[in-house]
Amino acid sequence: MKRFCSIMTQLLEVFPRNAFQQEVKQTKAERHARGFASWDHFVAMLFCQLADAQSLREIIGGLTSCEGRLEQFGMKVPNRSTLSYANQHRPWELFRNVFYKTAEECRRELGQRTKFRFKSRLLSIDSSVVTLCSKMFPWATWSRQKGALKLHLRLDHAGYLPEAMVITTGKYSELTVARRQRYAKGTILVMDRGFVDFRWFRQLDQSGVLFVTRLKKDAPYEVVRRDPVVSGKGLIADERIRLTGRRTRQRYPEILRLVTLDTAEGQRLEFLTNHMTLAASTIADIYKDRWQIEIFFKLLKQNLRIKSFVGTSANAVWIQIWTALIAMLLIKFLQLKARYGWSFSNLVYFLRMNLLVYRDLWDWLHDPFTAPPPAAVPLQMDLSWS
C-alpha cells in the first residue's frame, strides 16, 4: 500500500525550496537571522491562514501540538517572541515575491480558462477597505477616529485568479494606484465608476488598452451614430458618442461607445467603452463579469485572516496580507483542478479539518467523502504449541 505524508506537507510541495531560497537571497531576508530560517517563518504564517489561527499563541500552539510531524515540513517550531520579531523585521517583499511566482505557475498550469471567446486578456481592477483601530495601528491613517488599509487588486478572469495587488493605507485612492500601473497592449480593463478619469482613459487608449466602465449620470455627451441592437436581451441602445463638457472633451476628444441596458429589475445601465467591434451584448456581459472581483474580496475576508492581525506593525500586517493572498491562490488552484464540485468555503472548511491527515491530497480532493482503503495488517506468526 502507498504511504503518504500529511496534506499540509503536500501543499508545501507547491513551493519549490530552491526557488524560495533564491527569493530569500534576493530580498536579503536572512541577513541578520540567528537560527530562524525564512522557510520556517513562511510555513508558520501559512499555517496561520490555513488553520485559522487567530494569534501568535495559537500559531505556536498548533505547530507544537503536531511537532512530531513537522520534520516533514523541514522546520522547527519557533518561540512566540521569535515569530513576533520576524514579523516585525523580516522584509515583507519576500512574501510578495512568493505570491507572484506562485501566481505565474498557477496560470501556466491552468491555461486560459474564460467563458468569453475573444482572445484579449480580461482584467478587473477594484479596491477594498480593511478598517483598523487607529490606536493600535497609528500608521494606518484614514480619518481622525479610524485607521484603514486598502487592497488594490487586479483580477484575471481566466480562472478568476489574482494577478497583482498593491497594499496602501486608506488615504490613497484606487484611481491614484490604477494610474501608476502598466497594462499590456490589447488588454480589456473592467472597472466601476470610481475609476472614471477621461485623461487616464485617453492614455489607455493611446497605449492600446481597452476599457469597459459605467458612465456617470452627469456626464454630458452628444450622439454621433446609433447602431441596431438585438431584441430580447434587454439592450436599449448601441451608440457612438462624443463628450461635450468643456473639460471632458479636452481630456478625451475621440469617439466613445455607449451601450444601454435595462435589467430585469427595471434598472437602466449605461456602459462606456472604447471597444468598437465586440457585440453590444458582449460588452454588457463583460461588465457583469466584473462582479467576480467583488466575490473574490468577499471570499478573502470571510475565509482567511485578513481583518484581524497577529502583529501591529506595518511590516507584520503586510506579511499577513500577502500570506493570505498566497493561501487564497493555493485554494483557488485546488478548487479549479479538483474533479469534485467544491465551493470555496466548503473547501477551506474541510481542508482545515484534514490539514494534518495522512492521505493523498488529490485522491481526497477528487473524492472527499469516500474513506481510503484500510491499511494492510501484517500477519502474525503462529507460535502456539500444537
C-alpha positions, 0 to 999 in steps of 0.5 A, spaced: 500 500 500 502 507 498 504 511 504 503 518 504 505 524 508 500 529 511 496 534 506 499 540 509 506 537 507 503 536 500 501 543 499 508 545 501 510 541 495 507 547 491 513 551 493 519 549 490 525 550 496 530 552 491 526 557 488 524 560 495 531 560 497 533 564 491 527 569 493 530 569 500 537 571 497 534 576 493 530 580 498 536 579 503 531 576 508 536 572 512 541 577 513 541 578 520 537 571 522 540 567 528 537 560 527 530 562 524 530 560 517 525 564 512 522 557 510 520 556 517 517 563 518 513 562 511 510 555 513 508 558 520 504 564 517 501 559 512 499 555 517 496 561 520 491 562 514 490 555 513 488 553 520 485 559 522 489 561 527 487 567 530 494 569 534 501 568 535 499 563 541 495 559 537 500 559 531 505 556 536 500 552 539 498 548 533 505 547 530 507 544 537 501 540 538 503 536 531 511 537 532 512 530 531 510 531 524 513 537 522 520 534 520 516 533 514 515 540 513 523 541 514 522 546 520 522 547 527 517 550 531 519 557 533 518 561 540 512 566 540 517 572 541 521 569 535 515 569 530 513 576 533 520 579 531 520 576 524 514 579 523 516 585 525 523 585 521 523 580 516 522 584 509 515 583 507 517 583 499 519 576 500 512 574 501 510 578 495 515 575 491 512 568 493 505 570 491 507 572 484 511 566 482 506 562 485 501 566 481 505 565 474 505 557 475 498 557 477 496 560 470 501 556 466 498 550 469 491 552 468 491 555 461 486 560 459 480 558 462 474 564 460 467 563 458 468 569 453 471 567 446 475 573 444 482 572 445 484 579 449 486 578 456 480 580 461 482 584 467 478 587 473 481 592 477 477 594 484 479 596 491 477 594 498 477 597 505 480 593 511 478 598 517 483 598 523 483 601 530 487 607 529 490 606 536 493 600 535 495 601 528 497 609 528 500 608 521 494 606 518 491 613 517 484 614 514 480 619 518 481 622 525 477 616 529 479 610 524 485 607 521 484 603 514 488 599 509 486 598 502 487 592 497 488 594 490 487 588 486 487 586 479 483 580 477 484 575 471 478 572 469 481 566 466 480 562 472 478 568 476 485 568 479 489 574 482 494 577 478 497 583 482 495 587 488 498 593 491 497 594 499 496 602 501 493 605 507 486 608 506 488 615 504 490 613 497 485 612 492 484 606 487 484 611 481 491 614 484 494 606 484 490 604 477 494 610 474 501 608 476 500 601 473 502 598 466 497 594 462 499 590 456 497 592 449 490 589 447 488 588 454 480 589 456 480 593 463 473 592 467 472 597 472 466 601 476 465 608 476 470 610 481 475 609 476 472 614 471 478 619 469 477 621 461 485 623 461 487 616 464 482 613 459 485 617 453 492 614 455 489 607 455 487 608 449 493 611 446 497 605 449 492 600 446 488 598 452 481 597 452 476 599 457 469 597 459 466 602 465 459 605 467 458 612 465 456 617 470 449 620 470 452 627 469 456 626 464 454 630 458 455 627 451 452 628 444 450 622 439 454 621 433 451 614 430 446 609 433 447 602 431 441 596 431 441 592 437 438 585 438 431 584 441 430 580 447 436 581 451 434 587 454 439 592 450 436 599 449 441 602 445 448 601 441 451 608 440 457 612 438 458 618 442 462 624 443 463 628 450 461 635 450 463 638 457 468 643 456 473 639 460 471 632 458 472 633 451 479 636 452 481 630 456 478 625 451 476 628 444 475 621 440 469 617 439 466 613 445 461 607 445 455 607 449 451 601 450 444 601 454 441 596 458 435 595 462 435 589 467 430 585 469 429 589 475 427 595 471 434 598 472 437 602 466 445 601 465 449 605 461 456 602 459 462 606 456 467 603 452 472 604 447 471 597 444 468 598 437 467 591 434 465 586 440 457 585 440 453 590 444 451 584 448 458 582 449 460 588 452 454 588 457 456 581 459 463 583 460 461 588 465 457 583 469 463 579 469 466 584 473 462 582 479 467 576 480 472 581 483 467 583 488 466 575 490 473 574 490 474 580 496 468 577 499 471 570 499 478 573 502 475 576 508 470 571 510 475 565 509 482 567 511 485 572 516 485 578 513 481 583 518 484 581 524 492 581 525 497 577 529 502 583 529 501 591 529 506 593 525 506 595 518 511 590 516 507 584 520 500 586 517 503 586 510 506 579 511 499 577 513 496 580 507 500 577 502 500 570 506 493 570 505 493 572 498 498 566 497 493 561 501 487 564 497 491 562 490 493 555 493 485 554 494 483 557 488 488 552 484 485 546 488 478 548 487 479 549 479 483 542 478 479 538 483 474 533 479 469 534 485 464 540 485 467 544 491 465 551 493 470 555 496 468 555 503 466 548 503 473 547 501 477 551 506 472 548 511 474 541 510 481 542 508 482 545 515 479 539 518 484 534 514 490 539 514 494 534 518 491 527 515 495 522 512 492 521 505 493 523 498 491 530 497 488 529 490 485 522 491 481 526 497 480 532 493 477 528 487 473 524 492 472 527 499 467 523 502 469 516 500 474 513 506 481 510 503 482 503 503 484 500 510 491 499 511 494 492 510 495 488 517 501 484 517 500 477 519 502 474 525 506 468 526 503 462 529 507 460 535 502 456 539 504 449 541 500 444 537 
